[in-house]
Amino acid sequence: MANLPDAEFRPELFLPQGTNIEVPWEARTRRADFTFQGTIHKTHENFAAVVVEPQPPAHLLGQLIQEVANIITDQHQMQVVRIQRYPLALCIVELASTLARDVVVNSEPVLLGNWFHANFVKHDQLANWRNSPFTREGWLMILGIPLHLKTRAIIEQATNLCGEFIDWHYRDRVLGRVLVKARYKSVNDIPAKLVLGDAIAFGGLGQSWTFHVFVLNGMPADILLGDEDLLPIWQMLPAPQDNNAEQQKQHLGKF
């Protein structure tokens, strides 16, 4: 998890005209996790973000963004299709191709305004990106789900709050439980309770149910098995003997 303060995103730069940010109270929920079910397909691979240190003041942003465009067109001899401000970066740049993006990302850092050091990075690998391996697979037992809520869609959404839904035992004859197979980071990431809310019920007054979650037998995910192929032929042959060394041993043995 990337623990970044709101100020790092500079939300005031992205507000629609005529809107304001409502200041929440201290008890506001700090974070909510969800895991995408399926494969995230890579798109926008011709976009690069420009990260600068230190963070420039607002009145210099336009000037520095123009310098970035000039560097791409003059030094790299590439076309800038589009460039604009971007959260957690000075700006985002659309280039003509993925190849052009890779060239600027692999280029050396540049100096903007004689003070700000800038790097081109992939648009989806900014400060809010982290490696996050899901290292365990196991079964979850969820108790307290009413019968009409025991559907794949609801079970899948609930599971994705703490891991990746793999399968569920939908033919279970025990009506009081739901068994779900999931991939997750660790047992500590599985919440003890899940609360399902229904905002449409009773004309918007809403209702909720609280489910209790128990982690059953878990095991490490993606265990690498041993190599069962035969060794290469050069590793199976005996090591060649040193004939000269053998002759020297025989010669010394005569004395």
N, C-alpha and C positions, 0 to 999 in steps of 0.2 A: 504494500500500500504506500502510495506517495502522500505524505502528510504535508500539504502545502496550505499556507494561509490564503484567504480570499484575496488579499492585496496583491498576491503574485499574479492573479489573473487580470487585474486592472479592469473590473467590470464596467467602470464608468465610461470606458472608451467604446463599449459595444451596446449601450442602452439605446433603444428606439426613441426617437424624438417625442418628448412629452411624457415620458415614463420615469419613475423613480424606483429605487430599490427599497422595499419594505424592511425595516430593521426588525429582526426577530428577537424574541426574548431568550434568556440564557438557557432555557430548557429545550431549545430546538434540537431535534435529532441530529447528531453530528455526522452520521454516515449511514448509508444503506448499501449493501453489497448485492449484486446479482451476477449470475454466470450465464453467458449466452449459450443457448442450446443449439448445437450444430457447428458448422464451419464458417468462420468469418472470412469472406473472400476479399482479397487484397484489390483495392481500386485506388485511383488517384495517385498512381505510382510516379507520375511526372511532377509531383508537388514537393517542394522543399521548404522548410522553415528556417529562418535566420535567428539564431540565438545570440544575444549580445551581453557582455559583462563590462562594466556594471550596468544596471538598468538605467536607461536614459530618461530624462524628464520629458514630460508630455510635449513641451514646445519644440523639441528637437526631433520628434518622431518622423514628421514629414520629410525633413531634410535627410535623415539617415536612410529612410526607405528609398528615397531617390538615389542616394549613393549606392545602395545595393543594386538597384536596376542598372545603374551606369557600369558597375563592376561586371555584371553578367554580360551586358551587351558589348562593352569595350574590351575588357580583358579576356573573357571567355568566348567572345564572338558568338553569343547565343541569343535567341529570341526570348524576350519576356512576354508571355501571353497575358499574364495577369499578376498583379502584386497588390497586397493590402495588409492592413494590420491583422494580428493574430494573437490569441491568448497564449501566454507563456513564451512568447517570442516577439521579436521586433516586427516581423511580417512573415507572410507566406507567399511563395512565388510559384506560379504555374509556368513550367517550361514546356518546350515543344515535344519532348519525348522522355521516356524513362532513362534512356542513355544520357541525355543532357542532365537529368537530375542526379544520376550517379556520378557524373563528372564533377559537378559543383560540390556534392557531398564529400567526395574524396579529395577535394582541393584543400590547400592550406588556409588557416584562418586569415582574415583580413582586418584591417584597421579602418574604422569609420570615424569621421570627425576628429581625427588625431587623438582619440581618447578611448573609444569603445571597441573592444575586441569582438569580432563577429565570426560565428561558425555556421556553415550550412549543415543541416541535419534532416533526416527523414521526417515528414510531417507528423507521423504517428509515434515518434520516439522522443517526445519532449520530457520535461521534468515530471510530468504526471504518469509516465510509463515506467513499469517495473517488470522484471521477470517474476513469474508467479506460478511455480510448478505445482500441479495437482498430483500428489505423490501417493495417494491412498485410494483404494476402492473398497466398498463394503455395503452392507445393507443397513438401512435405517428403518426403525419401527415407529410409526406415528400413531398415536392414540388420541381419540377424541374427535375424529372427523365424522360429521353426520353422513348418513348413507347417501343422500342426494349430492354431496360434495365429493364423493369418491369417484372422480373422473380423471382421465389421463391429463387433460388440460390443467386442472387445478393442482394435481399432484406434481406435475412437471414445473409449474410456476413456483410452487412452494419449495421444491428441491433446489431450483436454480438460485434461490437466495443464499445458499450456503455451499453449493457445489454444482456439478453437472449431472443431470438426470441421465441414467443409462437405461433402466428398465423398471418395471414394477410388477408385482405378483397380483395381477388383476383378477385371477380366478381363485383367490384366497376364500376359503369357506368360513373363515373366522371374520364375522362382520365388524367386530370391534377394533380392528387394526388395519393399517396399511403398511405393506412392506415395499420399500423402494431401494433399488440398487443405484448407488451414486458414486461419483468420483469427487474427492475433496482433498483439501490441503492437509488438514490434521483433524483429529477428534475435537480439539479445542475450537475449531471454526464452525462446528455444528451447534447451532443454538439449542438450548434446552427446551425452548418453547417457540412456536410460530403462531402469529395472530393473523387470521384471514379476515379482512374487512369487506363489507358489501355496502358500497356508497349509494346504490340505487334504491335499496329497500326503504319502505315507509316514507316515500316522497322525499328522499334525500337525508332523512334522519340517520339512516344507516344502522348496521348491526355488525357484530364480529364474533368469531369463534377462536378459542385458544387451543392449540394442539400441543401435545407433549411429544418430544422427539427423543428416541433412544438409539444409540449407535450399537449395532451388533458386530459380528465378526468382521474385522477389517484386515486388509492386507496391502502391502506395497503394490502400487500400480506399475505396469510395464516392466516386470522383472525380466532382466536380460538373461536368456538361457545360454548355456555353454555352447561353444562351437562344435557341432557334430560332424563337420566335414573332415575328410582325411587331411593330414598334414601335406604340405607341398612335397614333391618328390625329393627335392634337395635337402629337406629336413629329415626324411626317412632314411636316406643313405648314410652309412657309417662315415665318420670323419676320416679324411685321408691321412695316412701316417707319413711322418717325415722320414724318408728313406735315409737321408744323411745322418740324422740323429740315431736311427737304428743301427747303421753301420758303425758309428762311433762307439755305441754301447758294446757291440760284438767285438770290436777291436780292443777296447779296454778290458774285456773279460778274459783276454788271452794272457794278461799279465798277472 
